[in-house]
Amino acid sequence: MPWIRVISLEEATGLLKAQYEAALKRAGRIWNIVSIMSQNPRALKASMDFYGALMHGASPLSRGQREMLATVFPPPITAPIDAALTRTTSVLRSPILASTPMQQPTTLCI
């Protein structure tokens, strides 16, 4: 299983420390989705800014509707994988390859 080193609150400095402190103020704890990005504080900040704009910025959708959408749609990390699997499945089902014996596609685990 892959392992990503997470920088703890005690080790954090600069922008990462500021992001951790903001997470504590916002949620009372540092969720794994935040700490997993600790190696790249700029990406963490951009991600939190993006989330804030989507969930709290001006929108014709209510906060409840936004929360519902967040639970219905898959996380962004799966979108490229889903698209790749869809393209692969389409190619495997094409008429040209239909007569060629192939193994069943394997499941992609992340």
Phi, psi and omega in degrees: 000135180297152180226132179243126178292129179252131178275125183285165177301320181295327180275341188293143175222165173057228184299321179297315179300318178298320179292319177298316180296322176295321178296318178297318179294320183286316189238353181079002178197170176254107181289155181303324180299333178278309185292333180293339179266012186296337178289341181226081183303327179294320177293321177299313179298315180298320179296316180292322177296318179298313178301315180299318179295319180292316188271332186239351181283174178299134182197149174286349179268144176286167178299320179298319178295321178296319178297320178297316178297322180296330180272338182278318184273146180291159177300152182304329182299331182277342184301309179296325180292315178301317180296317179296317179294323178296314178297317180298315180297320179297318179295317181295333181267001183295151181302328181295320183268354185299328182273353181270123178293134180221157174284158176293142177299145178272161179279137178271121179248135178243000000 
